[in-house]
């Protein structure tokens, strides 16, 4: 009599249900990090992922367990009752994982390698360069290759690690982290002769990128008032630093982002500092935020993420 061969059953093992598989340590840590961040966008920045990737992973977890873990609205992100019950255990997993990573970092050699960094010229020269010097003092094995340009760059195609760009609509496939918000103001040496935006219509104005045609400008007061002024440039061009230096030489009023005007020690420079001519007014422009763009994990480098975090903290960006 023939007997059918049988596969011996697993001893002491039980196949995971889809819900159990969905709530592994990685998923629990992710859930806890998002709950801590308070929003998908902030969690994406903290984790070096895109917001779309965060949303997909949470949707997969909720689908597998059959429960909504987050209560979403247009302005906030909270936990449902099921999410609150899960959060205590997930937080313990997150803390254990962070402790393990900290222990590894403390025994690992400091950061090294070459970071290829692009930035807009104004931000790069006036804000980024001093921060890079401080970062290299902390991590001397890290090297930088710098590309300061106003041209839109492609991180993947051009092999860049970080791009600091003035944008409010970063590409969705990149991780975008705000590093600096700024205003655009009028600067000169004689505040008594130019006291409000309308005075610019009769002043020597130095403008970035403008030609001979008058430029219609709108100025916004912090109290809500607005003034429309036609600006006629006496000097214009593509090099903002040259225009700023002309203003320091007394050649006129320069319109510039505030991060490009650095305070100087008059005694050392031998020249008076530029002054913000009417501080309560700012030029109304479309984009007023610099963001750091990096590749998502795992494509992006650890050194790039550390540098972006350092820049954000140095500039006091929440």
Secondary structure, DSSP 8 states (H G I E B T S, - for coil): ----------SS-----HHHHHTSHHHHHHHHHHHHHSSHHHHHHHHT--HHHHHHHHHHHHHHHTS--EEE-SS-EEE-HHHHHHHHHHHHHHHHHHHHHHHHHHHS----EEEEEEE-HHHIIIIIHHHHHHHHHH-TTEEEEEEE-SS---HHHHT-SEEEEE-SS--TTEEEEEEEE--EEEEES-TTT--SGGGGGGS-EEEES--SS-EEEEEEETTS-EEEEEE-EEEEES-HHHHHHHHHTTS-EEEEEGGG-----HHHHSS---EESSTTEEE--S--EEEEEEE-TTTS-HHHHHHHHHHHHHTT--
